Amino acid sequence: MIKYLSFILCIGFLACESDEALLPVDTGTDFKYFYERKEKGILQVYSYDGVTEKNLVNDTTYDYWWIKVSPDKQKFLCYRSPKGAGVNSYTTSELMIFNMDGSNGHVIVPVRANGWELQAHAKWSPDGSKILSTAKCTDPANNDMVARGRMVLVNVDGSQPTIISKFKYDIADPAWSPDGKQVTYVGPSDLNDATNPEKAEIFQATLNSATMQLENPVRLSFDNLYCYDPAWSPDGQWIAYSKGSFVNLFLHINHDIFKTKPDGSKDTLVLQDGKINGVPNWTPDNKRLLFHVLGITGTNNFSLYSCSANGGDKKIILSTAGVERSDITAIRK
């Protein structure tokens, strides 16, 4: 597994502390949520309208995870892996697309397609015409025969795979700007120490629409902590991300949510509460952040939460003993 993809573990074995039960519930009356849900070893993708959870695939012969809804809200993509492989099973995953009701599910990027050793973190382009993801592969066109984490594009049917990053080091965690002109990602701040997770920082680069290559990378975060999972606000004004010492992922403590302007200015702490707060995403109105939480004690695994864009008003979306939920996104109802 490439180093920066291994960073996006957001590892979860424990759960939220008991004091979390005192938080108010986020009813999400304006939004519909999408996430992965694991119970008794069964991993599926779900939606939640504030009242009812719904399994969108109803196929327990495979694991389904990493659900992302198309911009027109007509389809969703997700990964499928062998049963029991679990989330982050990059080397055995295949990318699928479904209609929103779960019908017509079909594979668009099979396992090991295009010579990729793994694939991960697929996301729709803002216009819904392409899918951006990370793959570990060589790049013969760039005379680089070392398998690295690279940014790749495919059409929505999986055709025309294109490597858009020509860097000779691993990158991961792609996030497309709302206007489609920039791509944010995680990369090394020190090429002499490129595999050190504490040197993983947030960058963004311009996507040249003519050459379909990333150009002019700009570093957005500056510290000695592991930074990961960047997410643009829908209005393009902020990029949220998680940050903490890499070892704390295994200790289940102290990974915080930050936000920065797209030029790297106004890097701001949003939420710091001693827990693992991972994979932040924005509500469509730019007002709140959605994320999954792993605490220090308790009986739950990952649970779903929200807070205001400034870090206040933390609320529970879904938290159930014995049920693990993660990687939450939302659309307007």
N, C-alpha and C positions, 0 to 999 in steps of 0.2 A: 504494500500500500504506500502511496506517495506520502511524504511527510505532511503537507498541508491538508490533504484530505483526511489524514488520520487525526488532525487537530479538531475536525468538526464532529467529534464524538458526542459532545454534550452528554457524557456518560451518566446513566441513571440506574441506581440500585436501591436508593433509600427514598425518603420522601419529605414532605413539608412538615415543619414543626407544628406542635399542637396549637400554638398561638395563632396560626393562620386561620383556624376555625372562627376566630373573632372578627375576621375581615368581612365586609359586606359582599354580597353576591352581585356580580355583573350580569344582569339579565340579557344584555345584548339585544334589546328590542329592535334596534335599527339594522342589525347585522346578522348574517349567517356565517357560522364559523366552520372551518375545515381543518382536519388534523388526523394524525395517526393514533390508533387506540389499540392497546394490548391488554388482554385479560385472559388468564389461564393459558398463556402461551400462544394465543391466537392474535395475530397482528393484522389489522384491517384499516381502511380509511373511512372516516366518518364525517358527517355534518351535524351541526347542532344549531337549532333556531331559537335557542333560549328556553325551550320547553322540552324538546324531544331530540335524542340522539338517533341517527340513522346510519346504518352500515350501507355504504354506497356500492360495494362490490359483492358482498354475500358469498364469498368463495373462500372457504377455510382450507382449501387444499394448497394454497400459497400464502406467503406473507405479502401484504400490500402496504406501501408507506410512501411518504413525501408527496402528498396531494397538493396540486396547484391548479387553480381554476383559470380558464382562458379569459382574456379581457372582455369578450362578448358574453361571458357566463353561460356558454352553450356546451362546453366540454371541460373535462379536467384531465390532467396527466398525473401519473404516479409510477413508482417503481414496483416491480413484482420480483420476488425472490423465492427460492425453495422454502417450503414450510419449515419454520424453526430457525431460519437464517437471521431474521431480525432486522431492525433498522441498521443503516450503515453497512449493509452487506453488499458493498460496491462491486466486488469481483464476480458476484453471481446474479447481479440485478439486470433486468431488462426494462426498458421504458415503454409504457403503455399509454394509450389515450382512450377515454370513455366519453359517451354522452353524459350529460349532467344527471340523468336518472340511473346511471350505471349500466346502460345498455351499450351494445356495439363495442365492447372492449377489445382492443387489438394491439399487438406489439408493433411499435414503430422502430425501436432500436434493440435488436436482440443482444443477448449476452455475447461479449467479445466481438461484436460487429465492428467493421472498419479497422480491425487490428487493435482495437482498444482493449487494454488489460482490465480496465474498470471504467465505470461511468457514474456520475454523481451530480446532485444538486441542480436538476433541470428546472428552468424557468422560462415562461413565455416572453417573447418580445412584446413591447407595449402595443403593437398593432396586431398581435396574435398570429403573425405569418411565419415566425421562426421560433426555435427553442434553443436557448443558451444553456450549456452545461459544462462540466469539467470531465475530461477523460485522461487517462494515463496512456500515452502512446508516443511513438516516434514521429518525427516530422521530416520525411525525406526531402520535401520541397525546400526545406531550410537547411538541408545537409546536417540535420541533427538526429542521429540514430540512437540517442539515449531516450528511453521511455521516461517521460516526465508528465507531471500534471499540467495540462494545457486547456485553454478555453476553446470550446468548439461550438459551432452552430450547425443545426440541421433544419430542414423544412419540417412542417408539421406532420408529414408522412414519413419522416426519418431519412429522406433522401438528401443528397448533396452535402455530406459532412464536410465542414470547412474548419480548419484550425485558424483561429483569429489572433492567437498570442504567439509571438515569435521569440519569446524570452527563453534563454537557456538556463532556466531554473523553474522549480515547481511553483504553481499558483493554484488557487482554489477559491471556493465561495463566490461565484459570480453573482452580481446584482446589477440589473439593467436600470439606467436612469429613466424616469418617466417619459422623457422625450426621445429616448433611444439613441442618444448621441454619445453617452459615456457608459463604461462598464466599470463597476467597482469590484475589487477582489482582494484576497489575502495573499501577500507575498513576503519574501524575506527583506529585511532592512539592511542586512549585512551579507553580501555574497560570499564573504570569507567564512561565514558561520551560518550558512543558509538552512541547515537542518535544525537549528536551535529554535524550539517553539517560542521562546521568549523574544525572538527576533521577528516573529510574525506580526506584520503591521497591515493596516488598511491602505490600499492604493486605489486610484481610479485612473482610467486612460480613455482617450477619445477613440471611438470606433469609426474608422475611415470608411464611409459608405461605398466608396469607389473600389478600394483595394480589399475591403472587409478584413482589415487588420487593426489591432490595437496600437495606438501611437501616443507618444508624449505622456508616459506614466507620471502621476503626481502622488507623492506620499501624503496621507491624511492624518495618520496617528503617529505619535512620537513618545515612546516610553520603553520600559524594559519588561513589559508584560505581554502575554499572548492575546492578540486581538483577532476577532473572528466574527462571522455571520453579519456582514454589513447589509443594511436594508434601507432603501430610499423611501422617504415620505412621498405620498402621491403628488404633492405639490412641488416636489423637487428641491425643497428648501433645506432638508436635513437628511443625514445618513445616520441611522442608529446602528450600534454594534455592541457585542459583548466583549469584556476584557477581564483578565485575571491571570494570576500565576498558573502556568500549565499544570503543575503538580496538584493544584487545588481542585482540578477536575476529578481527580481520583480520591481526594479527601472530602469532596462534596461541599466545599465552602468557598465563599468570597469570589464569585464571578459576577461582575456588575454590568449594568447597561449604561452606555454613554451615547452621546450623539454629537455630530460635528457638521459644520457646513461643508458643502461639496468642494470648497477650496482648502479645507483643513483648518479653517478658523473656527473660533468659538467652540472648541472641544469641551463638552459639558457633561459632568456626571449627572445621570438621570436617576438611577436606582441603585442603592447600596444597602443590603440588609443581611449580609453574611451568608446568603444562599447562592446556589448556582442559578442564575437568571439567563436563559439561553434562547437563541434564535428569535430576536425581537423582530416583529413586523408591525406595520402601522394599520390603523383602521382607515377606511377610505376617506374619512373626513379630516384626516391629519391630526385629530385631537388626542388619540390614545395609542399606546403601544401594547401589543399582545406578545406574550412570551410564555415559555414553560419554565417551571421552577422545580429544582431539586433541593430539598432541605437537609438538615443534619439528623433529625430523629423522626420517629413516627412510623406509620404503617403504609402510607401511600408511596407510590413511585412518582414519576413526573406528573405534575398537575398544571392546569392552564390558568393564567392570570392576566390581568390588564392593569395599567396605570395611566395617569395622564401623561401627556407629552413632556411634562416637566418632572415627572416622577412621583407626584402625589396621588392620592385617591386610589391606592392599590386595592384591587378587588379580585375575588375568586370567580372564574368562569366555570370551571369544572374540576372537582377534586373528590375522588371516591377511593376508599380503601381497597387495595388490591387491583386497581385499574391504573394503567400507565398511559398518559396522553401527552403528546408532544407535537412540535412543529406546526403551530397554529397560524392560520391566515383567515381573513374575513372579506366578505363582499357585502354590499348593501342588499337588503331583502327586496 
